[in-house]
């Protein structure tokens, strides 16, 4: 293979790896945004309900880790 073909192959490998990284970051952003809901110009956590009592900090963490 000549140097032009090697360069072309390496560029395509870099493009492929960057695409995978971009898709990974997009997936993380979508998961983060899905935790929230917007209602009447107010952003709320999707797991909390209006009028309900908020769980203690440690209780919420233990519930999230036990469900995963």
PyMOL commands that place a pseudoatom at each C-alpha (Angstrom):
pseudoatom trace, name=CA, resn=UNK, resi=1, chain=A, elem=C, hetatm=0, pos=[0.000, 0.000, 0.000]
pseudoatom trace, name=CA, resn=UNK, resi=2, chain=A, elem=C, hetatm=0, pos=[1.230, 3.445, -0.728]
pseudoatom trace, name=CA, resn=UNK, resi=3, chain=A, elem=C, hetatm=0, pos=[1.188, 6.287, 1.766]
pseudoatom trace, name=CA, resn=UNK, resi=4, chain=A, elem=C, hetatm=0, pos=[-1.976, 7.851, 0.307]
pseudoatom trace, name=CA, resn=UNK, resi=5, chain=A, elem=C, hetatm=0, pos=[-3.984, 4.670, 0.894]
pseudoatom trace, name=CA, resn=UNK, resi=6, chain=A, elem=C, hetatm=0, pos=[-2.630, 4.292, 4.432]
pseudoatom trace, name=CA, resn=UNK, resi=7, chain=A, elem=C, hetatm=0, pos=[-3.503, 7.908, 5.174]
pseudoatom trace, name=CA, resn=UNK, resi=8, chain=A, elem=C, hetatm=0, pos=[-7.003, 7.423, 3.793]
pseudoatom trace, name=CA, resn=UNK, resi=9, chain=A, elem=C, hetatm=0, pos=[-7.588, 4.297, 5.888]
pseudoatom trace, name=CA, resn=UNK, resi=10, chain=A, elem=C, hetatm=0, pos=[-6.294, 5.977, 9.052]
pseudoatom trace, name=CA, resn=UNK, resi=11, chain=A, elem=C, hetatm=0, pos=[-8.546, 8.990, 8.481]
pseudoatom trace, name=CA, resn=UNK, resi=12, chain=A, elem=C, hetatm=0, pos=[-11.586, 6.719, 8.130]
pseudoatom trace, name=CA, resn=UNK, resi=13, chain=A, elem=C, hetatm=0, pos=[-10.633, 4.910, 11.343]
pseudoatom trace, name=CA, resn=UNK, resi=14, chain=A, elem=C, hetatm=0, pos=[-10.409, 8.266, 13.146]
pseudoatom trace, name=CA, resn=UNK, resi=15, chain=A, elem=C, hetatm=0, pos=[-13.807, 9.328, 11.754]
pseudoatom trace, name=CA, resn=UNK, resi=16, chain=A, elem=C, hetatm=0, pos=[-15.342, 6.036, 12.893]
pseudoatom trace, name=CA, resn=UNK, resi=17, chain=A, elem=C, hetatm=0, pos=[-13.899, 6.329, 16.421]
pseudoatom trace, name=CA, resn=UNK, resi=18, chain=A, elem=C, hetatm=0, pos=[-15.047, 9.949, 16.708]
pseudoatom trace, name=CA, resn=UNK, resi=19, chain=A, elem=C, hetatm=0, pos=[-18.538, 8.938, 15.611]
pseudoatom trace, name=CA, resn=UNK, resi=20, chain=A, elem=C, hetatm=0, pos=[-18.695, 6.287, 18.323]
pseudoatom trace, name=CA, resn=UNK, resi=21, chain=A, elem=C, hetatm=0, pos=[-17.536, 8.794, 20.956]
pseudoatom trace, name=CA, resn=UNK, resi=22, chain=A, elem=C, hetatm=0, pos=[-20.086, 11.356, 19.749]
pseudoatom trace, name=CA, resn=UNK, resi=23, chain=A, elem=C, hetatm=0, pos=[-22.918, 8.827, 19.928]
pseudoatom trace, name=CA, resn=UNK, resi=24, chain=A, elem=C, hetatm=0, pos=[-21.816, 7.843, 23.438]
pseudoatom trace, name=CA, resn=UNK, resi=25, chain=A, elem=C, hetatm=0, pos=[-21.927, 11.475, 24.620]
pseudoatom trace, name=CA, resn=UNK, resi=26, chain=A, elem=C, hetatm=0, pos=[-25.285, 12.041, 22.944]
pseudoatom trace, name=CA, resn=UNK, resi=27, chain=A, elem=C, hetatm=0, pos=[-26.650, 9.001, 24.788]
pseudoatom trace, name=CA, resn=UNK, resi=28, chain=A, elem=C, hetatm=0, pos=[-25.382, 10.390, 28.108]
pseudoatom trace, name=CA, resn=UNK, resi=29, chain=A, elem=C, hetatm=0, pos=[-26.986, 13.791, 27.467]
pseudoatom trace, name=CA, resn=UNK, resi=30, chain=A, elem=C, hetatm=0, pos=[-30.305, 12.188, 26.517]
pseudoatom trace, name=CA, resn=UNK, resi=31, chain=A, elem=C, hetatm=0, pos=[-30.302, 10.085, 29.694]
pseudoatom trace, name=CA, resn=UNK, resi=32, chain=A, elem=C, hetatm=0, pos=[-29.545, 13.196, 31.754]
pseudoatom trace, name=CA, resn=UNK, resi=33, chain=A, elem=C, hetatm=0, pos=[-32.317, 15.232, 30.126]
pseudoatom trace, name=CA, resn=UNK, resi=34, chain=A, elem=C, hetatm=0, pos=[-34.849, 12.411, 30.517]
pseudoatom trace, name=CA, resn=UNK, resi=35, chain=A, elem=C, hetatm=0, pos=[-34.533, 12.726, 34.297]
pseudoatom trace, name=CA, resn=UNK, resi=36, chain=A, elem=C, hetatm=0, pos=[-36.369, 16.044, 34.127]
pseudoatom trace, name=CA, resn=UNK, resi=37, chain=A, elem=C, hetatm=0, pos=[-39.789, 17.109, 32.967]
pseudoatom trace, name=CA, resn=UNK, resi=38, chain=A, elem=C, hetatm=0, pos=[-41.031, 20.586, 32.119]
pseudoatom trace, name=CA, resn=UNK, resi=39, chain=A, elem=C, hetatm=0, pos=[-44.525, 21.625, 33.224]
pseudoatom trace, name=CA, resn=UNK, resi=40, chain=A, elem=C, hetatm=0, pos=[-45.853, 25.179, 33.218]
pseudoatom trace, name=CA, resn=UNK, resi=41, chain=A, elem=C, hetatm=0, pos=[-42.432, 26.799, 32.777]
pseudoatom trace, name=CA, resn=UNK, resi=42, chain=A, elem=C, hetatm=0, pos=[-41.040, 24.847, 35.720]
pseudoatom trace, name=CA, resn=UNK, resi=43, chain=A, elem=C, hetatm=0, pos=[-38.428, 22.110, 35.610]
pseudoatom trace, name=CA, resn=UNK, resi=44, chain=A, elem=C, hetatm=0, pos=[-38.928, 19.209, 38.020]
pseudoatom trace, name=CA, resn=UNK, resi=45, chain=A, elem=C, hetatm=0, pos=[-37.242, 15.915, 38.642]
pseudoatom trace, name=CA, resn=UNK, resi=46, chain=A, elem=C, hetatm=0, pos=[-39.257, 13.161, 36.981]
pseudoatom trace, name=CA, resn=UNK, resi=47, chain=A, elem=C, hetatm=0, pos=[-38.977, 10.940, 40.068]
pseudoatom trace, name=CA, resn=UNK, resi=48, chain=A, elem=C, hetatm=0, pos=[-40.529, 13.497, 42.423]
pseudoatom trace, name=CA, resn=UNK, resi=49, chain=A, elem=C, hetatm=0, pos=[-44.250, 14.246, 42.549]
pseudoatom trace, name=CA, resn=UNK, resi=50, chain=A, elem=C, hetatm=0, pos=[-46.049, 17.448, 43.539]
pseudoatom trace, name=CA, resn=UNK, resi=51, chain=A, elem=C, hetatm=0, pos=[-47.277, 17.309, 47.112]
pseudoatom trace, name=CA, resn=UNK, resi=52, chain=A, elem=C, hetatm=0, pos=[-45.197, 14.268, 47.993]
pseudoatom trace, name=CA, resn=UNK, resi=53, chain=A, elem=C, hetatm=0, pos=[-42.457, 14.324, 50.568]
pseudoatom trace, name=CA, resn=UNK, resi=54, chain=A, elem=C, hetatm=0, pos=[-38.916, 14.360, 49.297]
pseudoatom trace, name=CA, resn=UNK, resi=55, chain=A, elem=C, hetatm=0, pos=[-36.760, 11.420, 50.407]
pseudoatom trace, name=CA, resn=UNK, resi=56, chain=A, elem=C, hetatm=0, pos=[-33.685, 11.941, 52.505]
pseudoatom trace, name=CA, resn=UNK, resi=57, chain=A, elem=C, hetatm=0, pos=[-30.473, 12.230, 50.514]
pseudoatom trace, name=CA, resn=UNK, resi=58, chain=A, elem=C, hetatm=0, pos=[-29.033, 8.878, 51.611]
pseudoatom trace, name=CA, resn=UNK, resi=59, chain=A, elem=C, hetatm=0, pos=[-32.366, 7.141, 51.134]
pseudoatom trace, name=CA, resn=UNK, resi=60, chain=A, elem=C, hetatm=0, pos=[-32.625, 8.340, 47.533]
pseudoatom trace, name=CA, resn=UNK, resi=61, chain=A, elem=C, hetatm=0, pos=[-29.055, 7.237, 46.725]
pseudoatom trace, name=CA, resn=UNK, resi=62, chain=A, elem=C, hetatm=0, pos=[-29.562, 3.797, 48.239]
pseudoatom trace, name=CA, resn=UNK, resi=63, chain=A, elem=C, hetatm=0, pos=[-32.792, 3.310, 46.320]
pseudoatom trace, name=CA, resn=UNK, resi=64, chain=A, elem=C, hetatm=0, pos=[-31.169, 4.283, 43.030]
pseudoatom trace, name=CA, resn=UNK, resi=65, chain=A, elem=C, hetatm=0, pos=[-28.163, 2.023, 43.525]
pseudoatom trace, name=CA, resn=UNK, resi=66, chain=A, elem=C, hetatm=0, pos=[-30.269, -0.940, 44.630]
pseudoatom trace, name=CA, resn=UNK, resi=67, chain=A, elem=C, hetatm=0, pos=[-32.494, -0.727, 41.548]
pseudoatom trace, name=CA, resn=UNK, resi=68, chain=A, elem=C, hetatm=0, pos=[-29.508, -0.833, 39.132]
for i in range(1, 68): cmd.bond("trace and resi %d" % i, "trace and resi %d" % (i + 1))
show_as sticks, trace
zoom trace
